[in-house]
Amino acid sequence: MKKFRSNCPLARSLDLVGDKWTMLVLRDISVKGTATYKDLAAMPEGIATNTLAERLDKLVRAEMLIKTKSEKNKLVFNYQITEKGKQLLPVLNALSDWSINHLFQK
């Protein structure tokens, strides 16, 4: 099990999802239902390929994503959000709503 930097629940959750890219990866996979590495590498925010690979591995190890081989092409992997990952979707939606209300010109 991963060691966390503190016993604070918020700090622990930020250890897993508090970086710049993890929530965007979860966003794209949850919107598409299933995504490939190539799909995710094309996100408009421009994630570096090494960062994407690291985040996907981290989310699979945390059981927030499932990684399976494509039936059409065995060199391609599909990523799908798990129930554990889906439980973060209200947080993503709340952050989006907050951003719309406070970070866009009205």
N, C-alpha and C positions, 0 to 999 in steps of 0.2 A: 504494500500500500504506500502511496505517496506520502512523504512527510510534508506537513503544512507548517508555515512560519508562525502560526499562532492558533489559539483555541477560539478565536473570534469567528463566528459563523460568516460574517461578511468578508473578512479577510480570506477565509478558506475558499469561498465562492470566487472571489477575485483572483486567487491563485490559479484557478482553472479557467475562468472566462473573462478576466479583467484586462486582457491585452487588446490591442487595436484590431485584430483580425478574427478572433474566434467567433464573436457574435455575428460577423458578416458571413462567415462560412456557414454557420447554423441558419442564418436568414436564407441564404441561397438554396441550401438543401431542403429546408422546410417548405419553401415556395414551390420548388420543382418536385418535391416528393422523393426523387432519386436524382443524384448528380454524379457525374464523372469528374475525375481530376481535371480533364480538359475543360469541362463546363465551368468549374470553379476558377481555373486559371484565367478565364476570360471575364471575370467579374469587373465591372466598370471602375472599381477602386484601385485596380492594378496591383494585386498581391504578387510578391516575388515567389517563384516556384519553390525555393527552399523553405520559405516561410509557410507556404501552403502545405507542403509535405509534412512539416513539423506539426502544424495545427491539426491536420487530419489524423496523424498518428496519435497525438495527444487526446483527441476526442474519441477515437476508437478505444484506446486504453482506458479512458474514463467511462466507457460504455454509454456514451451519448450518441455515437454513430455506429452503424454496422457497415463493414466493408465486405463486399462480395464480388466474385469474378463475374463479368458479363457472360451471358450465355452465347452471345453473338461473337465476341472476340475475347479470348482468354487472356489477352494482354491488357485488357481494360478492366478497371475496378469501378463498381458502383458504390456510392455512399448513400446511406439512408438514415434518417434521424430515428432514434429510439424513443420509447416513452419517457425515459429519463431526460433526453434532450428536449422533447416536446414540452416538458414542464417548465422550460425556460422561455417559451414563446410569449407568455404574457409579459415577461420582463422586456423582451425585445419590442413588443408592441407599446408598452408604457414608455420606453425610451424614445421610440419613434414619435409618439404623441407629444411627449414633452418637447422634443426637437421642433416639431411643427409649430407648437405654441410659442416657443421662445427663441428659436434660432433662425427663423425666416422672417423677412420683412412683411409687414401687414399693410 
